[in-house]
């Protein structure tokens, strides 16, 4: 799957974009929702890189409002962004649908077949 990276991505974002798309199997494509999630994860990678540059410049501690030594605020923000990025990337469904069906337990396979039958009429709406 070859899809151009969204405009405005930095080096970290472009790198993540290309590495994720390189893992997409032949004949697969990410839908609009997944491309949006991937783009957000890539922008988060750029933001993390920028925060890391600030911490590299200032150090991991800075002076607080009363002169006390505190952890750099960018560290907390980076931690939060890593969680966001993890959730975004976890929402991408990068599992081969055929392999997932083969590895399902019998109960999971029955439930999947029932859901496919139940939702089939809704999929073909044009």
Backbone as JSON, one array per atom type, in Angstrom:
{
  "sequence": "XXXXXXXXXXXXXXXXXXXXXXXXXXXXXXXXXXXXXXXXXXXXXXXXXXXXXXXXXXXXXXXXXXXXXXXXXXXXXXXXXXXXXXXXXXXXXXXXXXXXXXXXXXXXXXXXXXXXXXXXXXXXXX",
  "N": [[0.85, -1.16, 0.0], [0.73, 2.07, -0.97], [0.67, 5.24, 0.06], [0.64, 8.68, 0.16], [2.25, 10.56, 2.69], [0.57, 12.68, 5.05], [0.43, 16.24, 4.54], [2.68, 18.46, 6.13], [3.82, 16.86, 8.07], [6.56, 16.1, 10.22], [9.94, 14.82, 10.45], [9.89, 12.61, 12.26], [7.16, 11.93, 12.22], [6.77, 11.31, 9.49], [8.46, 9.14, 9.28], [7.22, 7.28, 11.0], [4.77, 7.02, 9.64], [5.58, 5.86, 7.15], [6.73, 3.49, 8.08], [4.59, 2.13, 9.29], [2.81, 1.83, 7.13], [4.4, 0.21, 5.57], [4.11, -2.18, 6.83], [1.6, -3.0, 6.18], [-0.17, -5.51, 4.67], [0.01, -7.04, 1.35], [-2.54, -6.21, -0.94], [-4.16, -5.23, 1.01], [-5.83, -2.43, 2.49], [-5.93, 0.61, 4.29], [-8.78, 1.95, 5.83], [-10.67, 5.08, 5.75], [-11.03, 5.91, 8.4], [-8.96, 4.56, 9.73], [-6.74, 5.67, 8.42], [-6.98, 8.29, 9.29], [-6.55, 7.95, 12.06], [-3.93, 7.01, 11.97], [-2.63, 9.24, 10.87], [-3.02, 11.08, 12.98], [-1.52, 9.78, 14.97], [0.99, 10.01, 13.83], [1.37, 12.78, 13.83], [1.46, 13.1, 16.54], [3.86, 11.79, 17.05], [5.63, 13.65, 15.95], [5.16, 15.79, 17.72], [6.08, 14.65, 20.09], [8.77, 14.41, 19.46], [9.47, 17.12, 19.32], [9.02, 17.9, 21.98], [10.95, 16.33, 23.22], [13.25, 17.53, 22.24], [13.14, 19.96, 23.58], [13.46, 19.12, 26.24], [15.98, 17.98, 26.0], [17.44, 20.29, 25.54], [16.92, 21.89, 27.85], [17.25, 20.19, 30.02], [16.3, 17.59, 32.38], [15.25, 18.58, 34.66], [13.93, 21.64, 35.98], [13.74, 25.04, 37.2], [11.27, 25.7, 39.59], [8.31, 27.68, 40.41], [9.03, 28.88, 42.78], [11.69, 28.7, 42.79], [12.48, 26.16, 43.36], [13.69, 22.86, 42.52], [12.23, 21.11, 39.95], [10.62, 18.48, 38.06], [10.89, 18.63, 34.54], [8.23, 20.2, 32.86], [7.63, 19.33, 30.29], [8.18, 16.65, 30.31], [6.01, 15.38, 31.58], [3.98, 16.02, 29.78], [4.94, 14.69, 27.51], [4.76, 12.05, 28.38], [1.97, 11.79, 28.53], [1.34, 12.17, 25.82], [2.55, 9.91, 24.73], [0.87, 7.91, 25.69], [-1.49, 8.62, 24.37], [-0.66, 8.23, 21.73], [-0.16, 5.48, 21.78], [-2.78, 4.52, 22.16], [-3.98, 5.44, 19.78], [-2.51, 4.04, 17.82], [-3.1, 1.45, 18.61], [-5.71, 1.27, 17.89], [-5.65, 0.86, 15.2], [-6.35, -1.63, 12.9], [-4.41, -4.06, 12.27], [-4.31, -6.73, 11.79], [-4.36, -9.69, 9.96], [-7.37, -10.46, 8.5], [-8.19, -13.05, 7.74], [-6.37, -14.68, 9.1], [-7.07, -14.04, 11.68], [-9.61, -15.14, 11.82], [-8.99, -17.83, 11.61], [-7.58, -18.25, 13.99], [-9.4, -17.98, 15.96], [-11.35, -18.99, 18.8], [-13.71, -21.73, 18.96], [-16.18, -20.67, 19.95], [-15.8, -17.92, 19.55], [-15.6, -17.88, 16.77], [-18.2, -18.74, 16.04], [-19.69, -16.59, 17.09], [-18.67, -14.51, 15.54], [-19.5, -15.29, 12.95], [-22.28, -15.15, 13.34], [-22.57, -12.4, 13.81], [-21.69, -11.43, 11.35], [-23.72, -12.38, 9.64], [-25.91, -11.05, 10.75], [-25.27, -8.35, 10.27], [-24.85, -8.18, 7.56], [-26.95, -7.3, 5.72], [-26.84, -4.55, 6.14], [-24.41, -3.7, 5.18], [-24.37, -3.53, 2.41], [-25.54, -1.19, 1.57], [-26.09, 1.39, -0.66]],
  "CA": [[0.0, 0.0, 0.0], [1.49, 3.31, -1.01], [-0.17, 6.42, 0.26], [1.51, 9.79, 0.53], [2.09, 11.05, 4.06], [-0.13, 13.96, 5.12], [1.26, 17.44, 4.51], [3.0, 19.06, 7.42], [4.48, 15.96, 9.01], [8.0, 16.22, 10.37], [10.72, 13.61, 10.21], [9.39, 11.49, 13.09], [5.85, 11.56, 11.71], [6.94, 10.65, 8.19], [9.07, 7.84, 9.53], [6.18, 6.4, 11.53], [3.82, 6.79, 8.54], [6.12, 4.9, 6.18], [6.96, 2.18, 8.7], [3.29, 1.47, 9.48], [2.29, 1.42, 5.83], [5.23, -0.89, 5.08], [3.62, -3.39, 7.47], [0.28, -3.36, 5.66], [0.01, -6.6, 3.72], [-0.4, -6.87, -0.05], [-3.97, -6.31, -1.14], [-4.87, -4.58, 2.1], [-5.82, -0.97, 2.5], [-6.51, 1.19, 5.49], [-9.95, 2.77, 5.51], [-10.53, 6.49, 6.1], [-10.89, 6.01, 9.86], [-7.62, 4.12, 10.1], [-5.79, 6.67, 7.93], [-7.07, 9.43, 10.2], [-5.87, 7.57, 13.31], [-2.49, 6.95, 11.69], [-2.16, 10.62, 10.72], [-2.95, 11.66, 14.33], [-0.38, 9.16, 15.65], [2.22, 10.58, 13.25], [1.5, 14.14, 14.36], [1.88, 12.91, 17.93], [5.29, 11.48, 17.0], [6.32, 14.93, 15.76], [5.06, 16.54, 18.96], [6.99, 14.0, 21.04], [10.13, 14.79, 19.07], [9.66, 18.51, 19.72], [9.14, 17.94, 23.44], [12.24, 15.76, 23.57], [14.26, 18.55, 21.95], [13.08, 20.95, 24.68], [14.06, 18.48, 27.42], [17.42, 17.86, 25.72], [18.02, 21.63, 25.67], [16.77, 22.42, 29.2], [17.51, 19.19, 31.04], [15.09, 16.95, 32.88], [14.72, 19.38, 35.77], [13.94, 23.09, 35.8], [13.39, 25.77, 38.43], [9.85, 25.92, 39.77], [7.88, 29.06, 40.65], [9.73, 29.39, 43.98], [13.11, 28.38, 42.67], [12.75, 24.76, 43.68], [13.96, 21.99, 41.38], [11.08, 20.25, 39.61], [10.73, 17.78, 36.77], [10.51, 19.48, 33.4], [6.82, 19.97, 32.49], [7.55, 18.62, 29.01], [8.22, 15.21, 30.57], [4.63, 14.93, 31.84], [3.25, 16.12, 28.52], [5.42, 13.6, 26.65], [4.18, 10.81, 28.9], [0.57, 11.78, 28.09], [1.31, 11.97, 24.36], [2.87, 8.5, 24.44], [-0.37, 7.16, 25.92], [-2.39, 8.93, 23.25], [-0.14, 7.56, 20.54], [-0.42, 4.05, 21.97], [-4.22, 4.28, 21.9], [-4.24, 5.64, 18.36], [-1.94, 2.92, 17.06], [-3.82, 0.23, 18.98], [-7.0, 1.26, 17.19], [-5.45, 0.39, 13.82], [-6.54, -3.08, 12.82], [-3.35, -4.53, 11.4], [-4.31, -8.19, 11.84], [-4.94, -10.32, 8.77], [-8.7, -10.95, 8.86], [-8.26, -14.51, 7.56], [-5.63, -15.3, 10.2], [-7.86, -13.84, 12.89], [-10.69, -16.12, 11.81], [-8.42, -19.16, 11.86], [-7.08, -18.39, 15.35], [-10.49, -17.78, 16.91], [-11.89, -20.17, 19.47], [-15.0, -22.07, 18.33], [-17.22, -19.74, 20.38], [-15.55, -16.66, 18.86], [-15.93, -18.07, 15.36], [-19.67, -18.73, 15.94], [-20.16, -15.23, 17.34], [-18.3, -13.71, 14.38], [-20.41, -15.66, 11.86], [-23.6, -14.6, 13.67], [-22.51, -10.95, 13.6], [-21.61, -11.2, 9.9], [-25.06, -12.6, 9.08], [-26.79, -10.0, 11.26], [-24.93, -7.04, 9.71], [-24.69, -8.24, 6.11], [-27.89, -6.43, 4.99], [-26.49, -3.15, 6.34], [-23.15, -3.4, 4.5], [-24.53, -3.32, 0.97], [-26.33, 0.0, 1.33], [-25.35, 2.28, -1.56]],
  "C": [[0.9, 1.23, 0.0], [0.52, 4.47, -0.94], [0.76, 7.51, 0.77], [1.2, 10.24, 1.96], [1.36, 12.39, 4.03], [0.85, 15.14, 5.11], [1.51, 17.92, 5.93], [3.65, 18.12, 8.41], [5.98, 16.23, 9.04], [8.67, 14.88, 10.15], [10.19, 12.41, 11.0], [8.04, 11.0, 12.58], [5.93, 10.82, 10.39], [7.53, 9.26, 8.36], [8.05, 6.84, 10.05], [5.18, 6.04, 10.43], [4.34, 5.7, 7.6], [6.34, 3.53, 6.81], [5.64, 1.43, 8.93], [2.76, 0.99, 8.15], [3.11, 0.29, 5.22], [4.76, -2.23, 5.67], [2.25, -3.83, 6.98], [0.49, -4.38, 4.54], [-0.46, -6.27, 2.31], [-1.9, -7.06, -0.17], [-4.8, -5.69, -0.04], [-4.9, -3.09, 1.86], [-6.43, -0.51, 3.81], [-7.7, 2.03, 5.07], [-9.72, 4.2, 6.02], [-10.32, 6.69, 7.61], [-9.47, 5.65, 10.28], [-6.55, 5.1, 9.61], [-5.8, 7.91, 8.82], [-6.33, 9.13, 11.51], [-4.36, 7.54, 13.11], [-1.92, 8.36, 11.55], [-2.03, 11.29, 12.09], [-1.76, 11.09, 15.1], [0.94, 9.73, 15.13], [2.44, 12.01, 13.72], [1.94, 14.1, 15.82], [3.37, 12.59, 18.0], [6.11, 12.75, 16.81], [6.3, 15.77, 17.04], [5.99, 15.96, 20.03], [8.44, 14.37, 20.73], [10.44, 16.23, 19.49], [9.83, 18.63, 21.24], [10.49, 17.38, 23.89], [13.37, 16.76, 23.31], [14.3, 19.6, 23.05], [13.75, 20.37, 25.93], [15.56, 18.33, 27.21], [18.12, 19.21, 25.92], [18.05, 22.08, 27.13], [17.22, 21.47, 30.3], [16.21, 18.65, 31.61], [14.5, 17.68, 34.09], [14.85, 20.86, 35.42], [13.6, 23.73, 37.14], [11.88, 26.0, 38.46], [9.55, 27.38, 40.08], [8.57, 29.69, 41.86], [11.21, 29.05, 43.97], [13.47, 26.94, 42.99], [13.0, 23.96, 42.39], [12.75, 21.08, 41.17], [11.37, 19.53, 38.29], [10.25, 18.71, 35.67], [9.06, 19.18, 33.02], [6.66, 19.22, 31.17], [7.6, 17.11, 29.21], [6.81, 14.66, 30.81], [3.81, 14.97, 30.56], [3.66, 15.0, 27.57], [4.83, 12.26, 27.09], [2.72, 10.7, 28.44], [0.46, 11.54, 26.58], [1.65, 10.53, 23.98], [1.65, 7.61, 24.66], [-1.37, 7.38, 24.8], [-1.95, 8.18, 22.01], [-0.37, 6.05, 20.62], [-1.87, 3.72, 21.66], [-4.55, 4.43, 20.43], [-3.73, 4.46, 17.54], [-2.63, 1.6, 17.38], [-5.15, 0.13, 18.26], [-6.87, 0.86, 15.73], [-5.57, -1.12, 13.8], [-5.58, -3.64, 11.79], [-3.25, -6.05, 11.39], [-4.98, -8.71, 10.57], [-6.29, -10.91, 9.14], [-8.83, -12.47, 8.73], [-7.52, -15.23, 8.7], [-6.41, -15.17, 11.5], [-8.99, -14.86, 12.96], [-10.16, -17.51, 12.13], [-8.01, -19.33, 13.32], [-8.18, -18.22, 16.4], [-10.87, -19.1, 17.58], [-13.21, -20.52, 18.77], [-16.12, -21.1, 18.71], [-17.05, -18.39, 19.69], [-15.92, -16.76, 17.39], [-17.45, -18.07, 15.16], [-20.22, -17.33, 16.12], [-19.85, -14.33, 16.15], [-19.22, -14.0, 13.21], [-21.8, -15.09, 12.1], [-23.63, -13.09, 13.42], [-22.45, -10.63, 12.11], [-22.97, -11.36, 9.24], [-25.99, -11.46, 9.48], [-26.54, -8.67, 10.55], [-24.79, -7.04, 8.2], [-25.68, -7.34, 5.36], [-27.51, -4.94, 5.09], [-25.23, -2.75, 5.58], [-23.35, -2.99, 3.05], [-25.38, -2.1, 0.64], [-25.52, 0.94, 0.46], [-25.92, 3.68, -1.53]]
}
